[in-house]
């Protein structure tokens, strides 16, 4: 039974009677809230509680009240995002899930330990994360849409902080500027040949009618987001796809044929056309990723070690190495200087340590300004294994904010306050216009938003 159908049935049945039981009559789940046509289950609350514990989240007030309220608020945003056609591309979801999984692996220690901890295979973990990541991004997109027109003037910032007591001024955490040189470990030609031969075999089997493209994608594709759907990517504009992938995908005209092998940033693909609609294409694909050998990683580490030695001995500056030697195309044209994109979409070279990739943050944390780290291995923003060295260009120690030195920080705080006020009022207004029923045991809760209890 779908969740929406379950919620519609709930409209006719008292919440006190809405529970799911196992074969011997034990209650295993129950509806605790209904928001619009969406049911919130007790299991939803427990799942968010566990996720919050894993991510170090803190709830306002009693978690038993705050968690279901938070879920209800997310459903309000999500429903509006669907109405307003807020989109999240498949490539964004895949990249975000991969980065999240790699971060969990780096914290826990290994893929095997992560699977043991979650009691799931890595493919199951990715599949479970995919839909929650999509919904989270849609909620964030909706929130950004609601507040995009809010702005504050310098006079408003100064007036806001004019009467703020000294001990209430915000603390500006330590910020750093970092330069980076990366080397992509070389994939052995034998490994590339192996991958291509596999893809040619898949194409041959499809062309001979031995099996379907979808079946092979489910069995062999290494794109976790699309493999379980037979490799299918929904209607996607060219700009949202890797350029090499897009060139081939948009050139296809016969749904019965399989494309040539395509190399993208993510690996090697074969593609099959499903449909074209305007400036969007719907395809299915099979992705295979070459395995980087330990020997290739060692060679990249050793080369970076030599580069580091040459820089420290004064043979050439770090900036020249970043511009000429580095494989990192995002920083190569800027002397290796890393850039951070803020919540406002602004680019800045300043990072809090928590905003840096974890491997970079660990390397930078022990450096003095001007020092260069030893080579290390990391996963970049595209989910690829790279080796890197970093230089700490500058460090501004944490301090109490001042209007002269930290105007942008103070402006962001005022801007964020205005945004939160707008979002809070939107939720309150939305609650008034949507159907809400909550279990009686939640009626005495101290909620953040008024209007739930009627």
C-alpha positions in Angstrom: 0.0 0.0 0.0 1.4 3.4 -0.9 2.0 6.0 1.8 -0.4 8.5 0.2 -3.2 5.9 -0.1 -2.5 5.0 3.6 -2.8 8.7 4.5 -6.1 9.0 2.7 -7.5 6.0 4.6 -6.2 7.7 7.7 -8.5 10.6 7.1 -11.5 8.3 7.8 -10.1 6.4 10.8 -9.1 7.9 14.2 -5.4 8.1 14.8 -5.7 6.0 17.9 -6.8 3.0 15.7 -4.2 3.5 12.9 -1.4 1.0 13.5 0.3 -1.7 11.5 0.8 -5.0 13.2 2.8 -8.2 12.6 1.4 -11.7 12.2 0.8 -12.2 15.9 -0.8 -8.8 16.5 2.2 -6.9 17.9 2.3 -3.2 16.9 5.3 -2.6 14.7 4.4 0.8 13.4 1.7 3.4 13.6 0.6 6.7 12.1 1.3 9.6 14.5 0.6 12.6 12.3 -1.1 13.3 9.0 -0.1 16.4 7.0 -2.0 17.0 3.9 -2.1 13.6 2.2 1.1 12.4 3.8 1.3 10.1 6.8 4.1 10.4 9.3 4.9 7.0 10.9 6.5 6.2 14.2 9.2 4.5 12.2 10.0 7.7 10.4 10.6 9.4 13.7 12.9 6.7 14.9 14.8 6.7 11.6 15.4 10.5 11.9 16.4 10.1 15.6 19.1 7.5 14.6 20.3 9.7 11.7 20.5 12.7 14.0 22.6 10.7 16.5 24.9 9.6 13.6 25.3 13.2 12.3 25.5 14.9 15.7 22.3 16.8 15.3 20.7 18.7 18.3 17.0 19.1 18.6 15.2 22.2 20.0 13.4 21.0 23.1 12.0 17.5 23.6 13.2 15.2 20.7 9.9 13.3 20.9 8.1 16.5 19.9 10.7 18.2 17.8 11.5 15.3 15.5 7.9 14.6 14.2 7.5 18.4 13.8 10.7 18.6 11.8 9.4 15.8 9.5 6.1 17.6 9.1 7.8 20.8 8.2 10.0 19.0 5.6 6.8 17.6 4.1 5.4 21.1 3.7 8.5 22.3 1.9 8.7 19.1 -0.2 5.0 19.4 -1.3 5.6 23.0 -2.3 8.8 22.1 -4.2 6.8 19.5 -6.2 4.1 22.1 -7.0 6.8 24.7 -8.0 8.8 22.1 -10.0 12.0 22.4 -8.1 14.4 20.0 -9.8 17.4 18.1 -8.7 19.4 16.4 -11.5 20.4 12.7 -11.4 24.1 13.7 -11.7 23.7 16.0 -8.6 22.1 13.2 -6.6 24.8 10.6 -7.7 27.6 13.0 -6.9 26.1 14.0 -3.5 25.4 10.4 -2.4 28.9 9.3 -3.5 30.5 12.1 -1.5 28.4 11.4 1.5 29.3 7.7 1.4 33.0 8.4 1.1 32.8 10.8 4.0 31.2 8.1 6.1 33.9 5.6 5.1 36.6 8.1 6.0 35.0 8.5 9.5 34.4 4.8 10.1 37.6 3.6 8.6 36.7 1.3 5.7 33.9 0.1 3.4 33.7 -3.2 5.3 33.3 -1.4 8.7 30.6 0.8 7.2 28.6 -2.2 5.9 29.0 -3.9 9.2 27.9 -0.8 11.1 24.8 -0.2 8.9 24.1 -4.0 8.5 23.7 -3.4 4.7 25.8 -3.7 1.6 27.3 -0.6 0.1 24.8 -0.7 -2.8 21.9 -0.9 -0.4 23.3 2.1 1.6 23.6 4.1 -1.6 20.1 3.2 -2.7 18.6 4.1 0.7 20.5 7.4 0.7 19.4 8.4 -2.8 15.8 9.2 -2.2 16.4 11.0 1.1 19.2 13.0 -0.6 16.9 14.0 -3.4 14.2 15.1 -1.0 16.7 17.0 1.1 18.0 18.9 -1.9 14.4 19.7 -3.1 13.6 21.1 0.4 16.8 23.2 0.3 15.9 24.4 -3.2 12.4 25.4 -2.1 13.8 27.3 0.9 16.3 29.1 -1.3 13.5 30.1 -3.7 11.4 31.5 -0.8 14.2 33.8 0.4 16.1 34.6 -2.8 14.8 38.2 -2.9 15.8 39.1 0.7 18.7 41.7 1.0 20.1 43.9 3.7 21.8 47.3 3.5 25.0 48.3 5.2 22.9 50.7 7.4 20.7 47.8 8.5 23.7 45.8 9.5 25.3 48.7 11.5 21.9 49.4 13.2 21.4 45.8 14.1 24.7 45.5 15.9 24.9 49.0 17.3 23.3 48.1 20.6 24.5 44.4 20.8 26.5 43.8 24.1 30.1 43.0 23.6 29.7 39.5 25.0 26.9 38.8 22.5 28.9 39.6 19.4 29.4 36.5 17.2 32.6 34.6 17.3 34.3 34.3 14.0 35.9 30.8 13.8 39.4 30.3 12.4 39.6 30.7 8.7 42.2 29.6 6.2 43.3 30.0 2.6 44.6 26.9 1.0 46.5 26.2 -2.3 46.5 22.7 -3.7 48.4 20.6 -6.3 46.8 17.3 -7.3 47.9 14.3 -9.3 45.5 11.8 -10.8 46.9 8.3 -10.4 47.3 6.8 -13.8 44.9 4.0 -14.8 46.9 1.2 -16.4 46.1 0.6 -20.1 45.4 -3.1 -19.3 42.6 -2.0 -16.9 41.2 0.4 -19.6 41.2 -2.4 -22.1 39.5 -4.7 -19.7 36.7 -2.2 -19.1 36.2 -1.5 -22.7 36.1 -5.2 -23.6 33.4 -5.7 -21.0 31.3 -2.9 -22.5 31.8 -4.2 -26.0 30.6 -7.6 -24.8 27.5 -6.0 -23.3 26.8 -4.2 -26.6 27.2 -7.4 -28.5 24.8 -9.3 -26.2 22.1 -6.5 -26.6 22.5 -6.4 -30.4 22.2 -10.2 -30.7 19.0 -10.1 -28.6 20.5 -12.4 -25.9 19.5 -10.0 -23.1 18.2 -6.4 -22.6 20.2 -3.3 -21.9 18.2 -2.8 -18.7 19.1 -6.3 -17.3 22.8 -5.7 -17.9 22.6 -2.2 -16.3 21.1 -3.7 -13.2 23.7 -6.4 -13.0 26.9 -4.5 -14.0 26.5 -0.7 -14.0 28.6 1.1 -11.3 26.3 4.1 -11.2 24.3 3.2 -8.0 21.7 5.8 -8.6 20.5 4.4 -12.0 21.6 0.7 -12.0 18.5 -0.4 -10.0 16.3 1.4 -12.6 17.9 -0.5 -15.5 20.4 2.4 -16.0 17.7 4.9 -16.7 18.3 8.7 -16.5 15.2 10.8 -16.6 14.8 13.7 -19.0 17.9 15.8 -18.5 19.2 19.0 -20.2 22.6 19.0 -21.8 24.1 21.3 -19.2 23.4 18.9 -16.4 25.4 16.1 -18.0 29.1 15.5 -18.4 30.0 17.2 -21.8 31.4 14.0 -23.4 28.4 12.0 -22.2 26.0 14.7 -23.4 27.6 14.9 -26.9 26.9 11.2 -27.5 23.5 11.1 -25.7 22.1 13.9 -27.8 23.5 12.5 -31.0 21.6 9.2 -30.7 18.5 8.8 -32.9 17.7 5.0 -32.9 16.5 3.6 -29.5 17.4 0.1 -30.7 21.1 0.9 -31.1 23.8 1.1 -28.4 26.3 4.0 -28.5 30.0 3.8 -28.9 32.0 3.7 -25.7 32.1 7.1 -24.0 34.7 8.3 -21.5 33.5 10.8 -19.0 34.8 12.2 -15.7 33.1 9.3 -13.9 34.4 6.4 -16.1 33.4 4.6 -19.3 29.8 4.3 -20.5 27.6 2.8 -23.2 24.3 4.6 -23.8 20.9 3.7 -25.2 18.4 6.3 -26.2 14.8 6.2 -24.7 13.3 9.5 -25.9 14.0 13.1 -26.6 11.7 15.9 -25.5 12.6 19.5 -26.4 16.1 20.3 -25.1 16.1 17.2 -22.8 17.1 13.6 -23.4 16.0 10.5 -21.7 18.6 7.6 -21.9 19.8 4.6 -20.0 23.5 3.8 -19.6 26.0 1.4 -18.1 28.9 2.8 -16.2 32.1 1.0 -15.6 34.9 2.5 -13.5 38.5 1.4 -14.0 40.2 0.3 -10.8 43.3 2.3 -9.8 46.1 0.1 -8.7 48.1 0.6 -5.4 51.2 0.9 -7.6 49.6 3.9 -9.5 48.7 5.6 -6.2 52.2 5.0 -4.9 53.7 6.6 -8.1 51.5 9.6 -7.8 52.4 10.0 -4.1 56.1 9.7 -4.9 55.9 12.3 -7.7 54.2 14.8 -5.4 56.9 14.2 -2.8 59.5 15.1 -5.4 57.5 18.2 -6.4 57.2 19.2 -2.7 61.0 18.8 -2.3 61.7 21.0 -5.4 59.4 23.7 -4.1 60.9 23.7 -0.6 64.4 23.9 -2.1 63.4 27.0 -4.1 63.6 25.4 -7.6 60.1 26.9 -8.4 57.2 28.4 -6.4 54.1 26.4 -5.4 52.0 28.7 -7.6 54.0 27.6 -10.7 53.6 24.0 -9.8 49.8 24.4 -9.3 49.5 26.2 -12.7 51.6 23.8 -14.7 51.7 20.4 -12.9 48.4 20.1 -11.1 45.6 18.0 -12.5 43.0 20.0 -10.6 41.2 22.0 -13.3 39.1 24.0 -10.7 42.2 25.6 -9.2 44.9 25.3 -11.8 44.2 28.7 -13.4 44.2 30.4 -10.0 47.7 29.4 -8.7 46.1 26.4 -6.9 44.0 28.6 -4.6 40.9 26.7 -3.5 37.5 28.4 -3.5 34.5 28.0 -1.2 31.0 28.6 -2.4 28.9 30.1 0.4 25.2 29.6 1.0 24.6 32.9 -0.8 26.3 31.5 -3.9 29.3 33.8 -3.4 32.8 32.5 -4.0 35.5 33.1 -1.4 39.0 31.8 -0.8 38.4 31.6 2.9 37.4 28.3 4.5 36.5 27.3 8.0 38.3 24.0 8.6 34.9 22.2 8.8 34.1 23.4 5.2 37.2 21.8 3.7 37.4 18.2 2.5 38.2 16.2 5.6 41.6 15.0 4.2 42.6 18.6 3.3 41.4 19.9 6.7 43.6 17.3 8.5 46.6 18.2 6.5 46.1 22.0 7.0 45.4 21.8 10.7 49.0 21.1 11.6 50.7 23.5 9.1 52.1 26.9 9.7 51.5 29.7 7.2 53.7 29.0 4.2 54.3 25.3 4.9 53.5 22.5 2.5 51.9 19.3 3.6 53.2 15.8 2.9 51.4 14.0 0.0 48.1 12.4 0.9 45.3 10.5 -0.8 41.7 11.9 -1.0 38.4 11.7 -2.9 37.7 14.8 -4.9 34.3 16.5 -5.5 33.7 14.3 -8.5 34.1 11.1 -6.5 37.6 10.3 -7.9 40.7 9.1 -6.0 43.4 11.7 -6.3 46.7 12.4 -4.5 47.5 15.9 -3.3 49.8 18.3 -1.5 48.5 21.6 0.0 50.0 24.8 1.1 48.6 27.0 3.9 48.5 30.5 2.4 46.9 32.3 5.3 45.3 31.7 8.7 43.0 34.1 10.5 42.6 33.0 14.1 39.1 32.9 15.7 38.0 36.1 17.3 35.0 38.2 18.3 33.5 39.9 15.2 34.0 43.7 14.7 32.0 45.8 12.2 35.2 47.1 10.6 37.1 43.8 10.1 34.2 41.4 9.8 31.4 43.3 8.1 30.6 40.5 5.7 30.3 38.0 8.6 27.9 40.4 10.4 26.0 41.1 7.1 25.5 37.3 6.6 24.2 37.0 10.2 21.6 39.7 9.7 20.7 38.2 6.3 20.3 34.8 7.8 18.1 36.1 10.5 15.8 37.8 8.0 15.7 34.6 6.0 14.8 32.5 9.0 12.0 34.9 9.9 10.6 34.6 6.4 10.8 30.8 6.4 9.2 30.6 9.9 6.3 32.8 8.8 5.9 30.8 5.6 5.6 27.5 7.6 3.1 29.1 10.0 0.9 30.3 7.1 1.2 27.0 5.3 0.1 25.1 8.4 -3.1 27.2 8.4 -4.0 26.0 4.9 -3.2 22.3 5.1 -5.0 19.4 6.7 -3.3 18.4 9.9 -4.1 15.6 12.4 -1.8 14.6 15.2 -2.0 11.8 17.8 -3.4 12.9 21.1 -0.1 12.2 22.9 1.6 15.1 21.0 -1.0 17.7 21.9 0.9 18.9 25.0 4.1 19.4 23.1 5.8 22.8 23.0 6.2 23.2 19.2 8.4 25.6 17.4 5.6 26.5 15.0 2.0 27.4 16.1 -1.0 25.9 14.5 -0.4 22.1 14.6 -2.9 21.6 17.5 -6.5 22.3 16.5 
